[in-house]
Amino acid sequence: GWAFAGWGTTLYWWAGILYVVQVRRLVKADAVAD
């Protein structure tokens, strides 16, 4: 139970971090294009 919860939380945070990184890259690319 706890191992599953730990993995789920880790994957959730990792996905969130990657999402934020991708969004920031797109925003930076947009700013440079302008």
Secondary structure, 3 states (H helix, E strand, C coil): CHHHHHHHHHHHHHHHHHHHHHHHHHHHHHHHHC
